[in-house]
Amino acid sequence: MNELKNLLTACLLLRFCILLSTGLLLGTGDQAWGAQPRPGSKAIQAVRIYQTHYFMGTEQLTVTPNAIRLDNTAQLRFTLVAKAPDWKVTIYRPDDKTYFTQDLKEFEDTGILSELLIGRKDRTVLDRPMRASTMMLDGFKIERLTSPWTTMKFIKLDGIAAPQTEKILYATYKLPTNGGIPLTFIGTHGRVDFITGMKNKGSRETNLDTTKIERVTVAANFFTLPAGLKKAASIRDVVSGRTNRSQSEAVDIILEK
């Protein structure tokens, strides 16, 4: 009798182990027995950088190792998003409910604004005859290059952003990145200002400045194009916006490549 009980116990224990290992007892995934439903979207840890570009104005840059989002918080009011695996670049604006998407390679050629308006500077600032040093900003290690003519600050991509992020920022800002995320670029005028016609040769100009860097938590869809938007004919049409286009036809010329 005891042998029978021991045999039944062993069988029940074996069945329990089989059910547990296959997930049939406790379940796996969202349908697990007795488990709470998982949230539809998980939070993502990201780094947010608050910047001011000399032409586009204030920008809020949010990056992860797999995605980038750039929100223009000045007059242009566009949003740029791109993420792995394809890194296609999408520009959209919620007010007009329009968007346009380009392959990364094509976006590197066109950018957002015309090179007639913001000329493309060299991608790399050499450290000779510049002095290289490091500094801390909001707990982040910053690389700094200085000379009597130029000040360049950037943060390395390591663990913060992907190489594709550097490509997108260079195409957008048209300022040196030194292979990282550009934070500050102060240069010296060498000729007459294209926009104002002023003779600025020798004067200092802040092309890019960063005021704050912080770690933030964002929703999983933060880097995704919102639903309900209509595809525009070009990036130019999205960035200029319906209101700006109605105010000035010159905007179309300015934003063309």
C-alpha positions in Angstrom: 0.0 0.0 0.0 2.8 2.4 0.9 4.6 1.5 -2.3 1.4 2.5 -4.3 1.2 5.8 -2.4 4.8 6.5 -3.1 4.3 5.6 -6.8 1.3 8.0 -7.1 3.2 10.7 -5.3 6.1 10.3 -7.6 3.8 10.5 -10.7 2.1 13.6 -9.4 5.5 15.2 -8.7 6.7 14.3 -12.2 3.6 15.7 -13.8 4.0 18.9 -11.7 7.6 19.3 -12.9 6.5 18.7 -16.6 3.8 21.3 -16.4 6.1 23.8 -14.7 8.8 23.4 -17.2 6.5 23.7 -20.2 4.7 26.8 -18.8 1.3 25.1 -18.7 0.9 25.5 -15.0 2.1 29.0 -14.4 2.0 30.0 -18.0 4.5 32.1 -20.0 3.9 35.6 -21.4 0.8 37.7 -20.9 -1.6 34.7 -20.6 0.2 33.1 -17.6 -2.2 31.6 -15.1 -2.5 33.9 -12.1 -0.2 36.5 -13.6 -1.0 40.2 -14.0 -1.4 41.5 -17.5 1.8 43.2 -18.8 1.4 46.9 -19.7 1.1 47.6 -23.4 4.2 49.7 -23.6 7.3 49.6 -21.4 9.2 52.7 -20.2 12.5 53.4 -21.9 15.5 55.1 -20.3 16.9 57.9 -22.4 19.2 60.9 -22.3 17.7 64.3 -23.0 19.8 67.3 -24.1 18.5 70.9 -24.2 20.2 72.9 -27.0 19.9 76.1 -29.0 20.9 76.1 -32.7 21.9 79.5 -34.1 19.2 79.4 -36.8 16.6 76.8 -35.8 16.4 78.0 -32.2 15.7 75.8 -29.2 15.8 72.1 -29.5 15.0 69.2 -27.2 17.1 66.2 -28.2 16.3 62.7 -26.7 18.5 59.7 -27.5 18.9 56.1 -26.6 21.3 53.5 -28.1 18.4 52.5 -30.5 16.6 55.7 -31.3 16.6 59.5 -31.6 14.0 62.2 -31.3 14.6 65.9 -31.9 11.8 68.4 -31.0 12.1 71.9 -32.3 10.6 74.1 -29.5 11.1 77.3 -31.3 9.2 78.7 -34.3 9.7 75.8 -36.7 7.9 73.3 -34.3 8.9 70.2 -36.2 9.7 66.8 -34.7 12.3 64.3 -36.1 12.3 60.6 -35.2 14.4 57.7 -36.2 15.1 54.3 -34.7 16.6 50.9 -35.3 16.7 48.7 -37.2 16.2 50.7 -40.5 16.9 54.2 -39.1 14.6 55.9 -41.6 14.3 59.6 -40.7 10.8 60.9 -40.3 9.9 64.6 -39.9 6.4 65.5 -38.7 4.4 68.2 -37.1 1.2 67.6 -35.1 -0.4 71.0 -35.9 -0.6 70.4 -39.6 -0.8 66.6 -39.1 1.8 66.0 -41.9 4.9 63.9 -42.1 7.6 62.9 -44.6 10.1 59.9 -44.4 13.5 59.5 -46.0 16.2 56.8 -45.9 19.1 57.8 -43.7 21.5 58.0 -46.7 19.2 60.4 -48.5 18.7 62.5 -45.4 22.4 62.8 -44.9 22.5 64.5 -48.3 19.6 66.8 -47.9 19.2 67.5 -44.2 16.4 69.8 -43.2 17.5 73.3 -44.2 19.2 74.6 -47.3 23.0 74.8 -47.3 22.5 78.2 -48.8 21.1 79.2 -45.5 23.2 77.3 -43.0 26.5 76.2 -44.7 27.8 72.8 -43.9 30.9 73.0 -41.7 33.6 70.3 -41.5 32.5 67.2 -39.6 35.6 67.1 -37.4 37.4 69.8 -35.5 41.0 68.7 -35.2 42.8 68.8 -31.9 45.8 70.6 -33.3 46.6 73.4 -32.6 43.6 73.1 -30.3 43.8 72.2 -26.7 41.9 69.0 -25.7 40.4 68.6 -22.2 37.4 67.2 -20.4 34.8 68.6 -18.1 31.6 67.5 -16.4 28.1 68.7 -17.2 25.2 67.4 -15.1 27.1 64.3 -14.3 28.2 63.6 -17.9 31.8 63.6 -19.2 32.2 66.2 -21.9 35.0 66.4 -24.4 36.3 70.0 -25.0 38.5 71.4 -27.7 39.6 75.1 -27.5 41.7 77.5 -29.5 41.8 81.3 -29.8 39.3 80.9 -32.7 37.1 78.0 -31.8 35.4 76.2 -28.9 34.0 72.8 -29.5 32.3 70.5 -26.9 30.8 67.1 -27.6 29.8 63.9 -25.8 30.9 60.5 -27.0 28.3 58.1 -28.2 29.5 55.3 -25.9 26.4 53.7 -24.2 24.3 56.9 -25.0 23.5 56.9 -28.7 24.1 55.0 -31.9 26.4 56.0 -34.8 23.3 56.8 -36.8 22.4 59.5 -34.3 25.7 61.3 -35.1 24.9 61.1 -38.9 21.4 62.6 -38.3 22.7 65.4 -36.1 25.4 66.3 -38.6 22.9 66.4 -41.5 20.5 68.5 -39.3 22.8 71.0 -37.6 25.5 71.0 -40.3 28.0 71.6 -37.5 31.1 69.5 -36.3 30.3 66.4 -34.3 33.8 64.8 -33.9 32.0 61.5 -34.1 29.7 62.2 -31.1 26.8 64.4 -30.1 27.7 68.1 -30.5 27.0 70.2 -27.5 28.7 73.6 -28.2 30.3 75.1 -31.2 31.7 78.7 -31.0 33.5 79.9 -34.1 34.9 83.1 -35.5 33.4 85.0 -38.5 35.6 85.1 -41.5 33.5 87.2 -43.9 30.3 89.3 -44.2 27.2 87.7 -42.6 25.1 86.2 -45.4 21.8 87.1 -43.7 22.4 90.6 -42.3 25.1 91.8 -44.6 27.1 93.0 -41.6 30.9 92.9 -41.7 31.5 90.4 -38.9 35.0 89.3 -39.7 36.8 88.4 -36.5 33.7 88.4 -34.2 32.8 85.3 -32.2 29.5 83.5 -33.0 27.8 80.7 -31.0 26.4 78.2 -33.5 25.3 75.7 -30.9 24.9 75.8 -27.2 23.7 73.3 -24.6 22.2 74.3 -21.3 21.2 71.0 -19.7 21.7 67.2 -19.9 19.5 64.8 -18.0 18.4 61.2 -17.8 14.7 60.7 -18.4 12.1 57.9 -18.8 9.9 58.0 -21.9 7.1 55.7 -23.2 8.0 53.0 -25.7 6.1 54.9 -28.5 8.0 58.1 -27.9 10.2 57.5 -30.9 7.3 56.3 -33.1 5.4 58.4 -35.7 1.9 59.2 -34.3 -1.1 57.8 -36.1 -3.5 59.9 -38.3 -0.9 62.0 -40.1 -0.9 62.7 -43.8 2.2 62.2 -45.9 3.5 65.5 -47.4 5.3 66.1 -50.7 8.7 66.8 -49.0 10.5 67.5 -45.8 10.4 71.2 -46.8 6.6 71.2 -46.8 6.5 69.6 -43.3 9.2 71.9 -41.7 7.8 75.1 -43.2 4.3 74.4 -42.0 1.0 75.7 -43.4 1.1 78.9 -41.4 4.6 79.9 -42.3 4.0 79.1 -46.0 0.9 81.3 -46.0 2.9 84.2 -44.5 5.9 84.1 -46.8 6.6 82.4 -50.0 10.3 82.9 -49.2 10.1 80.0 -46.8 9.9 77.6 -49.6 13.1 78.9 -51.1 14.9 78.9 -47.8 14.1 75.3 -47.0 15.0 73.9 -50.4 18.3 72.2 -50.8 
